[in-house]
Amino acid sequence: MSARTTTQDFERSDIEDFLYHEAYLLDEWRLDEWGELLTEDAWYLVPPNDVPRGNPENTLFHVADNIDRIRSRIKRLKSRHAHAENPHSRTRRLITNVRITARDSEMISASANFMVMRYRRNEQIRQYVGVYEYKLAVRDGQLKIAERKAILDAEELGQLGSVSILL
């Protein structure tokens, strides 16, 4: 089998397997390995629920992290200084309806519905439901995340409590 070098070499099932692997790494709190799935110019975005298609350049996002901030977030979440995640939450992610939404020679755009269930101490179980939008690049024959946007369906975020995990 020849090496995968272009976006055309990846099918929907490859994207699906990649997203399942990503969910596994996050659920197992293997944050360093998750960070290795990212490109050197990656973005992690969680837009506000009232402007889900907003732009972080002119809209206040819940999270708008470039690669440096993502790495800092990973480091903080693994330390004792992340009080909201020490000990860390247990999570289970369900990924479904994976679709390739666009493709060109540089990038694969994909989307997937998600539900993240968060278990933390004696708190009520929190459920975060929405859609992921990805921009995936091919680097050294592997898929890498150039942008990961988690768009929450919740109309009111207060009931979700602190969102201290990586959605």
Order of alpha helices (4+ residues) and beta strands (2+ residues): alpha-alpha-beta-beta-alpha-beta-beta-beta-beta
